[in-house]
Amino acid sequence: MTKQNTGQSKQSIPVFLRFAPNSTPQGACQSQPQIPYLHHDSADPCHLLLPIYALPRLFPRSPEVGAAHRNVLQSDQAEYRTSRQSTLRFFYKPLTSSLNSFPTYNPRSPTQKATVMIVVMEQNAPNQLIENVANRITELGLKAHVIRGTERTVIAAVGDERKVKVESFESFPGVCEVLPILAPYKMASRELKPEATEIQVLGFKAGRGSVGVMGGPCSVENEDQIVACARAVKQAGATALRGGAFKPRTSPYSFQGMKEDGLKLLDLARQETGLAVVTEVMSTEDVSLVAKYADILQIGARNMQNYRLLEAVGRSGRAVLLKRGPSASIEEWLLAAEYILNEGNPNVMLCERGIRTFETHTRFTLPLATVPYLHRKTHLPVIVDPSHGTGHAYLVTDMAAASVAAGADGLIVEMHPNPEKAMSDGYQSLDFPQFEEMMDRCRVIANALGKSFG
């Protein structure tokens, strides 16, 4: 058996084996179905992936794989594909069906060794018992996240799974049960928190039966413009003002925003109307400055996987609106939210703003099936952006109404006193009468669903 020459060490890139059909190496672990190394090929369920560095653990007594140079595929024999991350993976022929029940393992998942478990406390467990469990988790070198529900309190243990045994917490006073979390996103999962999260900032509410609306211009341009927008937003019944002070633009020659002067104008509009302010933060250096003026920090689509920025807003103490990247999967999006939650900030909202597809009739493709799907997977509120999702003002009202009907917990919509003269995104911005019409239509749908709206 010769090792495939990848040009890298075997610890840095997975190399996979192929075994003959209907055969398994001697000593294979059919009796150990919980070792999480086998990965099903989504395109062909009959194929499994196996990284070579997992072999010593999977086949500890196998003479067939005891040496490093046995039966590894030569490159000219390999069937291969390129994964989403453009990493070359080698496939082998199907193993026996007894191994097909192995759980999926993603060697690149940032949370593969993350949340070890959730400790479910008994109803009405006193605070002292809750603190005892949390302190013990901390002593073991893990993070303890205490989440208080309407009926029970649960504690998430986050860190290296090798540092703790589940059984060690089952005997603690006040503990009802200890459960593992199977989803790769831990803090965002419904497994950790079955009930929906409601986020309230000033008069703005999103989640658990409340549909919050954020309206305002793409960019703050001057005092008259932003104050007029704030008044129109409030008059229409919305409860949050959006506006960009720092603008990430595709071209370096486009308007980049008023920066801190724009933040001061947003603060002025809030003082006059009482609306919550949501604006984008683009870099870790600006988090404290933006948090000084804004009530909700927006992470734009381009920064969805800027992990240092996600950690910084997680420590800011402000609510966060996390937009989906145009090419991001839902799992990648939820794992991005995990970075914020893991810093102890529970006030995270997910914003579906459209994904990039082959279609050109809209700016992006707005997949509203995302809304009910996310509600099954996560307790976080889901906001929809029909402005970026369509790129055309004449489509915004219809897609906003469809979003509320699909179960969205909120909307973020661009509007401007004179869209034709807007310094950015005027083609997808509503004018004031159009914004008011959108609010009226969506309110009827929300009321029919038994939800509050505004």
Buried (B, 14 or more C-beta within 10 A) or exposed (E): EEEBEBEEEBEEBBBBBBBEEEEBBEBBBEEEBEEEBBBBBEEEEEBBBBBBBBBEEBBEEBEBBBEEEBBBBEEEEBEEEEEEEEEBBBBBBBBEEEBBEBEBBEBEBBBEEBBBBBBBBBEEBEEEBBEBBBEBBEEBEBBBBBBEEEEBBBBBBBBEBEEBEBEEBEEBEBBBBBBEBEBBBBBBBBBBBEEBBBBBBBBBBBBBEBBBBBBBBBBBBEEEBBBBBBBBBBEBBBBBBBBBBBBBEEEEEEBBBBBBEBBBBBBBBBEEBEBBBBBBBBBBEBBEBBBEBBBBBBBBBBBBBBEEBBBBBBBBEBBBBBBBBBEBEBBBBBBBBBBBBBBEBBBBBBBBBBBEEEEEEBBBBBBBEBBEEBBEBBBBBBBBBBBBBBBBBEBBBEBBBBBBBBBBBBBBBBBBBEBEEBBBBBBBBBBBEBBBBBBEBBBEBBEEEEBEBB
